[in-house]
Amino acid sequence: MKKLAIAAMSFCMVFLAACGSAGNNEAVNDKAANEGNKETATNAAQEETKPEEDAKPVKLRIYAQYADDDTKLPYDYAVAELKKEMPNVELELEVQAQDDGQKLKTYAATGNLPDIFQAGLDIITTFKKSGNILELDSYVDELGFKDKMFPSTMNTLVADDGHTYAFPYAGNEFVLLYYNKELFEQNNVKVPTTYDELMTAVTTFNAAGITPMSIFAKEKWPTVALFDMFVTRNEPQGILKLDKGQASVSDPAYKEAADKIIELVKAGMLPKGATNLNYDQAAALFHQGKAAMFLNGQWEIAESTKQLGDKAGWMYFPGKDAANYEASKYAFSGGGGPGGYAVNPDTKDKDLTAKVAAFLSLKYAEYKYTERANPLVSTKVDKAIVTEYPPMMKQLSDDIAKITSTTSFAWGLSDAKFKAAIEDASQSLMTGAYSAEQFIEDVSKAVPAAK
């Protein structure tokens, strides 16, 4: 009995030990399972919040303006913001040539188009036909881009055919005639309000060894703009009316504009070799006080303010006489149209490239609005203005509501044949060796039929 009791007790001890061991093993296994679940959950969370910098690096070529602070600083800001949002994307910048789009068209013809490129209506119209620009309608919807636009700037997003081909950043813009107040005062020259006073200014400045008006006529759009400014004194729609086939270049407003330019050019209004001057060269004449006036878009306000301070101003364009000056004072040359950052349809990742193009346009506009004191942007900005408007921009901002009409920049013309003809002919007007009759003959051949 004693042996049986000892055996029974031994069995119970072994059984309990085994049960305890099994329990302990189960607890260990449960703990391991829990630890494993925690690790899995942690890995899943880490995977879910995996930083975008671990994404595959992407390099995109971009062809964009990068000539002065008004183009360099907004671009640099947009790229820096892109690095925060999409750190895996690297932009390889090629600075846009000052050649009215010729280099870009060559790239398209040779299959070397950058992934992203700046495009105005001229490029959009040309590239649509050749299939070198991506239609962006689906991305406009996907990114909610229309909601980011001002109602008054929808013309910069949607082309005449109802489609979008570029993400815009610039709103409706204007041509301005800048002047150096100090030079006018020092030479006792009245800021001209009539053509006669403009001629007096030209002859007086020439006598003083000062270039009356600087213009970078190597590019053709400024020469079209100058012609258009003269036209708008009598025909508010200017070159836009010709582009629509609703006027003849032999009509009085157009012929008189050509005649007046030829007269002033022969009197020495422009620098010698004006058609060989690029922006940098022409702007230097004005910024260094060697030219009394300078024609450019309103985007020049920042640079001229930086270079000349309070000496710089812009004038309302002179008219035929005092009455004409007052009547046409707010008939502005310039305007707006589709344009901005466009996308190469052959880019490797269309979705990503379109997203980058849209992001850049928004940030470009954001910087111009907040830091460059430029209210003329196409998209809404919800950040506070950092830099107050300089006096010239304040004057323009106050005048926007008074503007009675606008026309178009050369790049906003819709008829390619007419655009080429008016560019060539207006550039020839800058030489002084071209008659109004020849101008009319050359442009008439290309004016489209009424639309």
HUNORLIN-V347366 format. One record per residue. N is the residue number from 0. RES is the residue in one letter. BURIAL is I if it has 24 or more other ideal C-beta (glycine too) atoms within 12 Angstrom, else O. Layout:
BEGIN
N;RES;BURIAL + N;RES;BURIAL
END
This chain:
BEGIN
0;M;O + 1;K;O + 2;K;O + 3;L;O + 4;A;O + 5;I;O + 6;A;O + 7;A;O + 8;M;O + 9;S;O + 10;F;O + 11;C;O + 12;M;O + 13;V;O + 14;F;O + 15;L;O + 16;A;O + 17;A;O + 18;C;O + 19;G;O + 20;S;O + 21;A;O + 22;G;O + 23;N;O + 24;N;O + 25;E;O + 26;A;O + 27;V;O + 28;N;O + 29;D;O + 30;K;O + 31;A;O + 32;A;O + 33;N;O + 34;E;O + 35;G;O + 36;N;O + 37;K;O + 38;E;O + 39;T;O + 40;A;O + 41;T;O + 42;N;O + 43;A;O + 44;A;O + 45;Q;O + 46;E;O + 47;E;O + 48;T;O + 49;K;O + 50;P;O + 51;E;O + 52;E;O + 53;D;O + 54;A;O + 55;K;O + 56;P;O + 57;V;I + 58;K;O + 59;L;I + 60;R;I + 61;I;I + 62;Y;I + 63;A;I + 64;Q;I + 65;Y;I + 66;A;I + 67;D;I + 68;D;I + 69;D;I + 70;T;I + 71;K;I + 72;L;I + 73;P;I + 74;Y;I + 75;D;O + 76;Y;I + 77;A;I + 78;V;I + 79;A;O + 80;E;I + 81;L;I + 82;K;O + 83;K;O + 84;E;O + 85;M;I + 86;P;O + 87;N;O + 88;V;I + 89;E;O + 90;L;I + 91;E;O + 92;L;I + 93;E;O + 94;V;O + 95;Q;I + 96;A;I + 97;Q;I + 98;D;O + 99;D;I + 100;G;I + 101;Q;O + 102;K;O + 103;L;I + 104;K;I + 105;T;O + 106;Y;I + 107;A;I + 108;A;O + 109;T;O + 110;G;O + 111;N;O + 112;L;I + 113;P;I + 114;D;I + 115;I;I + 116;F;I + 117;Q;I + 118;A;I + 119;G;I + 120;L;I + 121;D;I + 122;I;I + 123;I;I + 124;T;I + 125;T;I + 126;F;I + 127;K;I + 128;K;O + 129;S;O + 130;G;O + 131;N;I + 132;I;I + 133;L;I + 134;E;I + 135;L;I + 136;D;O + 137;S;O + 138;Y;I + 139;V;I + 140;D;O + 141;E;O + 142;L;I + 143;G;O + 144;F;I + 145;K;I + 146;D;O + 147;K;I + 148;M;I + 149;F;I + 150;P;O + 151;S;O + 152;T;I + 153;M;I + 154;N;I + 155;T;I + 156;L;I + 157;V;I + 158;A;I + 159;D;O + 160;D;O + 161;G;O + 162;H;O + 163;T;I + 164;Y;I + 165;A;I + 166;F;I + 167;P;I + 168;Y;I + 169;A;I + 170;G;I + 171;N;I + 172;E;I + 173;F;I + 174;V;I + 175;L;I + 176;L;I + 177;Y;I + 178;Y;I + 179;N;I + 180;K;I + 181;E;O + 182;L;I + 183;F;I + 184;E;O + 185;Q;O + 186;N;I + 187;N;O + 188;V;I + 189;K;O + 190;V;I + 191;P;I + 192;T;I + 193;T;I + 194;Y;I + 195;D;O + 196;E;I + 197;L;I + 198;M;I + 199;T;I + 200;A;I + 201;V;I + 202;T;I + 203;T;I + 204;F;I + 205;N;I + 206;A;O + 207;A;O + 208;G;O + 209;I;I + 210;T;I + 211;P;I + 212;M;I + 213;S;I + 214;I;I + 215;F;I + 216;A;I + 217;K;I + 218;E;I + 219;K;I + 220;W;I + 221;P;I + 222;T;I + 223;V;I + 224;A;I + 225;L;I + 226;F;I + 227;D;I + 228;M;I + 229;F;I + 230;V;I + 231;T;I + 232;R;I + 233;N;I + 234;E;I + 235;P;I + 236;Q;I + 237;G;I + 238;I;I + 239;L;I + 240;K;I + 241;L;I + 242;D;I + 243;K;O + 244;G;O + 245;Q;O + 246;A;I + 247;S;O + 248;V;I + 249;S;O + 250;D;O + 251;P;O + 252;A;I + 253;Y;I + 254;K;I + 255;E;I + 256;A;I + 257;A;I + 258;D;I + 259;K;I + 260;I;I + 261;I;I + 262;E;I + 263;L;I + 264;V;I + 265;K;O + 266;A;I + 267;G;I + 268;M;I + 269;L;I + 270;P;I + 271;K;O + 272;G;O + 273;A;I + 274;T;I + 275;N;O + 276;L;I + 277;N;I + 278;Y;I + 279;D;O + 280;Q;I + 281;A;I + 282;A;I + 283;A;O + 284;L;I + 285;F;I + 286;H;I + 287;Q;O + 288;G;I + 289;K;I + 290;A;I + 291;A;I + 292;M;I + 293;F;I + 294;L;I + 295;N;I + 296;G;I + 297;Q;I + 298;W;I + 299;E;I + 300;I;I + 301;A;I + 302;E;I + 303;S;I + 304;T;I + 305;K;O + 306;Q;I + 307;L;I + 308;G;O + 309;D;O + 310;K;I + 311;A;I + 312;G;I + 313;W;I + 314;M;I + 315;Y;I + 316;F;I + 317;P;I + 318;G;I + 319;K;I + 320;D;O + 321;A;O + 322;A;O + 323;N;I + 324;Y;I + 325;E;O + 326;A;O + 327;S;I + 328;K;I + 329;Y;I + 330;A;I + 331;F;I + 332;S;I + 333;G;I + 334;G;I + 335;G;I + 336;G;I + 337;P;I + 338;G;I + 339;G;I + 340;Y;I + 341;A;I + 342;V;I + 343;N;I + 344;P;I + 345;D;O + 346;T;I + 347;K;O + 348;D;I + 349;K;O + 350;D;O + 351;L;I + 352;T;I + 353;A;I + 354;K;I + 355;V;I + 356;A;I + 357;A;I + 358;F;I + 359;L;I + 360;S;I + 361;L;I + 362;K;I + 363;Y;I + 364;A;I + 365;E;I + 366;Y;I + 367;K;I + 368;Y;I + 369;T;I + 370;E;I + 371;R;I + 372;A;I + 373;N;I + 374;P;I + 375;L;I + 376;V;I + 377;S;I + 378;T;I + 379;K;O + 380;V;I + 381;D;O + 382;K;O + 383;A;O + 384;I;O + 385;V;O + 386;T;I + 387;E;O + 388;Y;I + 389;P;I + 390;P;O + 391;M;I + 392;M;I + 393;K;O + 394;Q;O + 395;L;I + 396;S;I + 397;D;O + 398;D;O + 399;I;I + 400;A;O + 401;K;O + 402;I;I + 403;T;O + 404;S;I + 405;T;I + 406;T;I + 407;S;I + 408;F;I + 409;A;I + 410;W;I + 411;G;I + 412;L;I + 413;S;I + 414;D;I + 415;A;I + 416;K;I + 417;F;I + 418;K;I + 419;A;I + 420;A;I + 421;I;I + 422;E;I + 423;D;I + 424;A;I + 425;S;I + 426;Q;I + 427;S;I + 428;L;I + 429;M;I + 430;T;I + 431;G;O + 432;A;O + 433;Y;I + 434;S;O + 435;A;I + 436;E;O + 437;Q;O + 438;F;I + 439;I;I + 440;E;O + 441;D;I + 442;V;I + 443;S;I + 444;K;O + 445;A;I + 446;V;I + 447;P;I + 448;A;O + 449;A;O + 450;K;O
END
